[in-house]
């Protein structure tokens, strides 16, 4: 982190950024991800912090196995549209690789203007391809040096965060302007009589007798970086024992929330929520075993900020 010393006047002990303290370590990070199609991942920057150094490690590449692909690319930018990295391959073998270790200086995109850079709240990693088979790997990114606002001076006062809500499904409305609609995947080996609906009594519905996994997914990846949590309002009924039925949420292929559908809560509205979500397709997952009968009704799904 030798460059960090150079942003302070030599020998003066002064601070060119009054109201902020320089910190090092790891402020926030995203793990490496392998993607089978074009996608965006977003790293949320905590409030009152300005990223100084972004460390990029691991594997960064794009690949297409078909000749009709005319371009492949990876870019990194912030929520204000400042470009920090833009790599595009237009011809030749459809393979590109970025150095497996590089660093970015976001404050430089604002000519070291702290007040302007204080509006950074998100770093986006985008990948794209034009035609043909497409795969991309984007490596790990970490903010390893940052300015953190102290109690006095510096940029303009930060406004308290206001409560807000963004619906992804509401009482039969699939909110297609955000979600692109919803899809349903039936269990691979249903026991029998398994049905589904995108609007049954104003709910995403699936149920019947089965053993296996059923999934409701959004068509679009959802940018969740400006929200604190994802909430799901639902109810259920059926004959499944607590140990034989679970409902949950997966994100990036990993189960992040799951709960048994207890018989004591049959036909009662239940809420589940999660935080620290990575922007991705919303994947709501129902698992049942023992050929028991379950009926799941998802009434509303939304993103929200807590507010202060």
C-alpha positions, 0 to 999 in steps of 0.5 A, a space after each residue: 500500500 505504498 501509494 497510500 503514503 504519497 497522498 499525504 504531504 511529505 513530512 507535513 503530517 497534514 491531511 489533504 482530505 479534512 473530515 476523512 481518515 485513511 484506512 487500510 485492510 478490507 472494507 468490502 469484497 466480492 468472491 470470484 464468480 464463474 458465469 455462463 452468460 452475460 451478467 453484472 455483479 455489484 459490490 456495495 460501498 458502505 456509507 461514509 466511505 470512499 474507495 481509494 484502492 480496489 485490489 483485483 485478484 484471481 481469474 479474469 477471462 471470457 471465452 466463446 467456442 463459436 466463430 460468430 461471436 464478434 466481441 467479448 468484454 469485461 468492464 468495471 465501473 461505479 454507480 456514477 458511470 465512471 469507467 475504471 476498466 474496459 477490456 474488449 476483444 473484437 477479433 481472432 480466437 474467441 478468448 481473452 484474459 486479463 492479468 490475474 492481479 491488478 489494482 484500480 484507483 477510483 478516486 482518480 476518476 474524480 480528480 481527487 475531488 473527495 466531495 464528488 467521489 463521496 457519491 460512490 456507493 457501488 462498483 459494478 463488474 460487467 461481462 458481455 458477448 455478442 453471439 455464440 456460446 459464452 462463458 466468463 470468470 470474474 475474479 475476486 475484488 476487495 476495497 483495501 484502502 479507503 477514506 472514512 468520514 469522521 465526525 466533523 468537516 469534509 464533504 456535505 452532511 450525509 442525509 439519513 437513509 430513507 425507507 424505500 421498497 421495490 416490489 418484485 411480485 405483488 398480489 398477482 403482479 409479476 412486476 415485469 418492468 423490473 423482473 422480466 417476469 417469473 419462471 417455474 421449474 417443476 420437480 424432476 421426479 414428482 410423486 403426482 398431481 403437481 401443479 403451479 400458477 403465476 397468479 392463483 388467488 393473487 399468489 405465485 403458487 405451486 403444490 401437490 404430492 412430490 419428492 424433489 425441488 421446485 423453483 420460482 425464478 425471475 427472468 432478470 438479474 436484480 440489482 440489490 446493491 441499494 437495498 438492505 434486505 429481500 423480503 418474502 411474504 407467503 403461506 402454506 398448507 398440506 400434510 407435509 411434516 416439518 422435516 419433509 418440507 423446506 422453503 428458502 432462497 438461493 443466491 448465486 447457487 448457494 442456499 442463503 435462507 431456508 426454513 421448515 414449513 411447520 404444521 403449526 403455521 399452516 395457512 398463516 402469513 409468514 415472512 422471511 428476509 435476508 441481507 448482504 445479497 449479491 445481485 443475481 436472479 431471485 431463486 425461490 426454492 421449495 423442497 419436499 420429501 417423503 411424498 408428502 403433500 404441500 401447497 405454497 402461496 407466495 403473496 409478495 416479494 420485495 426489496 427494502 431499505 430499513 431507513 434511519 
